[in-house]
């Protein structure tokens, strides 16, 4: 609990301090184009959260081993995100650095996904494809959080709910060595949402920016890898439920873009929160609805873990509704 409290306080204090610095250095997100906010907003939430997690783990004497390696790579992503927020880096440069950093995490911090579970009756080992598959999964997770970060409080709430689910599974599995990082993450996310979510302020005081979404995606990806190995040893398909809405949204949006022969990373307003807003929901209700759906999805994932559901059930019960959502949006413009 000490780690959680320290993380909340440090994050909140840093956001208040860094907002002024962001305006001076012009690290702000300005209205225009596809952006719906009306005021220039500092993009320092990701930096504040990261420093808060580091401080909390340092005070709690939990900054060592694989966690230290993970957060060392996350620090580089924070710097990359700050530069991207300010200067707008190319997709190829961002992807190249992401691939390198996730490779370090996979090899050096125990982030390898070694099998796919018994999807067709017996376990499917990845063998020599384990590292390439893990790289794709990690990079996909990073960009899933980045893509869902399109309206106030969305990415923060998605990450918070996913981390709650992961922490519950770690606790049930007795993987207590992994809990300090989850507590620190939860604290930082709560501290950030105090100033980003429209539940607490009339409009967002701060955005997480790419400096937040990328490192959050990396850490969540590492959490997913830990769920499939060690003392937890859950079915890999369980990761789909824990990632939930960000994963569904990213896969469907990218598939739609590629079908239209566009870059999967091209910006548009076809994300799931845009669909709900176009249907008439306010931003606040859109975030609330998707947060509730995310809570249900993660809750189902935890229940599947508790009852040791077969891999095929876990996978297909997620894949079929996602395919139905893609089909439902086939003519959406």
C-alpha positions in Angstrom: 0.0 0.0 0.0 2.9 2.3 0.7 4.0 1.9 -2.9 0.6 2.9 -4.2 0.3 6.0 -2.0 3.8 7.2 -2.9 3.0 6.7 -6.6 -0.3 8.7 -6.4 1.2 11.6 -4.5 4.4 11.9 -6.7 2.4 11.7 -9.9 -0.1 14.3 -8.8 2.6 16.7 -7.6 4.7 16.3 -10.7 1.7 17.0 -13.0 1.0 20.3 -11.2 4.7 21.2 -11.5 5.3 20.0 -15.1 2.2 21.7 -16.6 4.0 25.1 -16.4 7.2 23.7 -17.8 5.3 22.1 -20.7 3.9 25.5 -21.7 7.3 27.1 -21.6 8.9 24.3 -23.7 5.9 24.1 -26.0 5.2 20.5 -25.2 1.4 20.9 -25.6 -1.3 19.4 -27.8 -3.0 22.2 -29.8 -6.6 22.0 -31.1 -7.1 21.4 -34.8 -7.6 18.7 -37.4 -9.0 15.5 -36.0 -8.5 16.8 -32.4 -11.7 17.7 -30.5 -10.3 19.5 -27.5 -10.5 23.3 -27.4 -7.5 24.4 -25.4 -3.7 23.8 -25.7 -3.1 20.9 -23.2 0.3 19.9 -21.7 1.5 16.4 -22.7 3.5 15.6 -19.6 1.2 13.0 -17.9 3.3 10.1 -19.2 6.5 11.6 -17.8 4.9 12.2 -14.5 3.5 8.7 -14.2 6.8 7.2 -15.1 8.8 9.1 -12.5 6.1 8.3 -9.9 6.5 4.6 -10.6 10.3 4.8 -10.3 10.1 6.8 -7.1 7.5 4.4 -5.5 9.5 1.3 -6.4 12.8 2.8 -5.2 11.3 3.7 -1.9 9.7 0.3 -1.7 13.1 -1.4 -2.5 11.5 -3.2 -5.5 13.6 -1.6 -8.3 15.8 -4.5 -9.3 16.1 -7.5 -11.5 13.7 -7.8 -14.5 11.7 -4.8 -13.3 14.8 -2.6 -13.4 15.6 -3.8 -17.0 12.0 -3.3 -18.0 11.8 0.3 -16.6 15.2 1.1 -18.1 13.8 0.3 -21.6 10.6 2.2 -20.6 12.7 5.3 -19.8 13.9 5.3 -23.4 10.3 5.1 -24.6 9.4 8.0 -22.4 12.2 10.1 -24.0 11.1 8.9 -27.5 7.6 9.9 -26.7 8.5 13.4 -25.5 10.4 14.0 -28.7 7.5 12.6 -30.7 5.0 14.8 -28.9 7.2 17.9 -29.6 8.5 17.2 -33.0 6.4 14.4 -34.6 8.8 11.6 -35.4 8.3 9.3 -38.4 6.4 6.0 -37.9 9.5 4.0 -39.2 11.8 5.6 -36.6 9.3 5.0 -33.7 8.7 1.4 -34.8 12.4 0.7 -35.2 13.2 1.9 -31.7 10.2 0.0 -30.3 11.3 -3.2 -31.8 14.8 -2.8 -30.4 13.6 -2.0 -26.9 11.0 -4.8 -26.7 13.7 -7.2 -27.9 15.8 -6.2 -24.9 12.8 -6.7 -22.6 12.0 -10.1 -24.1 15.5 -11.4 -23.9 16.7 -9.6 -20.8 13.6 -9.2 -18.6 11.8 -12.5 -19.0 9.3 -11.3 -21.5 9.2 -14.2 -23.9 5.9 -15.9 -24.9 6.9 -19.5 -25.4 3.6 -21.2 -26.4 0.0 -20.5 -27.5 -1.7 -23.0 -25.2 -3.9 -25.9 -26.1 -6.1 -24.1 -28.7 -6.7 -27.3 -30.7 -6.6 -29.9 -28.0 -2.9 -29.8 -27.1 -0.3 -27.2 -26.4 1.3 -25.3 -29.3 4.9 -24.5 -28.6 6.4 -21.6 -30.5 10.0 -22.9 -30.4 12.3 -20.8 -32.7 9.3 -18.4 -33.4 9.0 -17.5 -29.7 11.0 -14.3 -29.9 9.6 -13.0 -33.2 6.1 -13.7 -32.0 6.8 -11.9 -28.7 8.2 -8.9 -30.5 5.0 -8.6 -32.6 2.9 -9.0 -29.5 4.7 -6.4 -27.5 4.8 -3.8 -30.4 1.1 -4.5 -30.9 0.4 -3.8 -27.3 2.3 -0.6 -27.3 0.4 0.7 -30.3 -2.9 -0.6 -29.0 -2.6 1.7 -26.0 -1.4 4.5 -28.2 -4.3 4.2 -30.6 -7.0 4.0 -27.8 -5.6 7.3 -26.4 -8.1 9.5 -28.4 -10.3 11.1 -25.8 -10.0 12.3 -22.2 -9.4 9.5 -19.7 -9.7 6.6 -22.2 -6.2 5.1 -22.3 -5.7 5.8 -18.6 -8.9 4.0 -17.6 -8.2 1.1 -20.0 -4.7 0.6 -18.5 -6.0 1.0 -14.9 -8.6 -1.7 -15.4 -6.2 -4.1 -17.1 -3.6 -3.6 -14.3 -6.3 -4.3 -11.7 -7.1 -7.6 -13.5 -3.4 -8.5 -13.7 -2.8 -7.7 -10.1 -5.8 -9.9 -9.1 -4.3 -12.8 -11.0 -0.8 -12.3 -9.6 -2.3 -12.2 -6.1 -4.4 -15.4 -6.6 -1.4 -17.1 -8.1 0.9 -16.1 -5.2 3.2 -14.2 -7.5 3.9 -11.6 -4.8 7.2 -10.5 -6.3 5.2 -9.0 -9.2 2.8 -7.0 -7.0 4.9 -3.9 -6.2 5.1 -2.9 -9.9 1.3 -3.4 -10.2 0.7 -1.2 -7.1 3.0 1.5 -8.4 1.3 1.4 -11.8 -2.1 1.7 -10.2 -1.0 4.6 -8.1 0.5 6.5 -11.1 -2.7 5.9 -13.2 -5.0 7.1 -10.4 -2.8 10.2 -9.9 -2.9 10.9 -13.7 -6.7 10.4 -14.0 -7.3 13.0 -11.3 -6.2 15.6 -13.8 -7.2 13.8 -17.1 -10.6 12.2 -16.5 -13.7 14.3 -16.9 -15.0 12.6 -13.7 -12.8 14.9 -11.6 -12.3 18.0 -13.8 -14.4 19.7 -16.4 -11.8 19.2 -19.0 -8.4 17.4 -19.1 -5.7 19.5 -17.5 -3.0 17.2 -19.0 -2.6 14.5 -21.6 -0.3 11.4 -21.3 0.9 11.9 -24.8 3.1 9.3 -26.7 5.5 9.6 -23.8 2.9 7.9 -21.6 1.0 5.5 -24.0 4.2 3.9 -25.3 5.8 3.0 -22.0 2.4 2.0 -20.5 2.0 -0.4 -23.5 5.4 -1.9 -22.9 4.8 -2.5 -19.2 1.3 -4.0 -19.8 2.9 -6.2 -22.5 5.4 -7.5 -19.9 2.6 -8.1 -17.5 0.9 -10.2 -20.1 4.0 -12.3 -20.7 4.3 -12.9 -16.9 0.6 -14.1 -16.9 1.6 -17.0 -19.2 4.7 -18.2 -17.4 6.2 -18.9 -14.0 3.9 -19.5 -11.0 1.0 -18.0 -12.8 1.0 -20.1 -16.0 -2.3 -19.0 -17.3 -3.5 -19.9 -20.8 -1.9 -17.3 -23.3 -5.4 -16.7 -24.8 -6.3 -15.1 -21.4 -4.2 -12.1 -22.5 -6.9 -11.2 -25.0 -9.4 -10.7 -22.3 -7.1 -8.7 -20.1 -6.1 -6.3 -22.9 -9.8 -6.1 -23.9 -11.0 -3.0 -25.6 -7.6 -1.6 -26.8 -6.8 -4.9 -28.5 -10.2 -5.2 -30.2 -10.1 -1.6 -31.3 -6.6 -1.8 -32.7 -7.1 -5.1 -34.6 -10.4 -4.0 -36.1 -9.2 -0.5 -37.1 -6.0 -1.8 -38.7 -7.8 -4.6 -40.5 -10.3 -2.0 -41.9 -7.5 0.3 -43.0 -5.6 -2.5 -44.8 -8.7 -3.6 -46.5 -9.0 0.0 -47.9 -5.3 -0.3 -48.9 -4.3 2.3 -46.4 -1.4 2.3 -43.9 -2.5 0.5 -40.7 -1.0 3.5 -38.8 -2.9 6.2 -40.8 -4.9 8.5 -38.6 -8.7 8.6 -38.9 -11.8 8.8 -36.7 -13.0 5.1 -36.9 -11.8 4.0 -33.5 -14.4 2.5 -31.2 -14.8 5.7 -29.1 -15.3 7.7 -32.3 -18.0 5.3 -33.4 -19.9 5.8 -30.1 -19.5 9.6 -30.3 -20.8 9.6 -33.8 -23.8 7.6 -32.5 -24.6 10.5 -30.2 -22.9 9.7 -26.9 -21.0 12.5 -25.2 -17.3 12.1 -24.5 -18.0 11.4 -20.8 -20.6 8.7 -21.6 -18.4 7.1 -24.2 -15.6 6.7 -21.8 -17.9 5.4 -19.1 -19.5 2.8 -21.5 -16.2 1.6 -22.7 -14.7 1.5 -19.2 -17.6 -0.7 -18.1 -17.2 -3.0 -21.1 -13.4 -3.2 -20.3 -14.2 -4.0 -16.7 -16.5 -6.9 -17.8 -14.0 -8.2 -20.3 -11.2 -8.2 -17.7 -13.5 -9.7 -15.1 -14.3 -12.6 -17.5 -10.6 -13.1 -18.0 -10.1 -13.4 -14.2 -13.0 -15.8 -13.9 -11.6 -17.9 -16.7 -8.3 -18.1 -14.8 -10.1 -19.1 -11.6 -12.0 -22.0 -13.2 -9.0 -23.0 -15.4 -11.1 -22.7 -18.6 -9.8 -24.6 -21.6 -7.7 -22.6 -24.0 -10.1 -23.1 -26.9 -13.0 -21.7 -24.9 -10.9 -18.7 -23.8 -9.8 -17.9 -27.3 -12.9 -18.5 -29.4 -15.3 -16.8 -26.9 -13.2 -13.7 -27.5 -12.4 -14.0 -31.2 -16.0 -14.6 -32.4 -17.5 -11.4 -30.8 -14.5 -9.4 -32.1 -15.2 -10.8 -35.6 -18.8 -9.9 -35.2 -17.8 -6.3 -34.3 -15.6 -6.1 -37.4 -18.5 -7.4 -39.6 -20.9 -4.9 -38.0 -18.5 -2.0 -39.0 -17.8 -3.2 -42.5 -19.8 -0.3 -44.1 -19.0 2.3 -41.4 -17.5 5.6 -42.7 
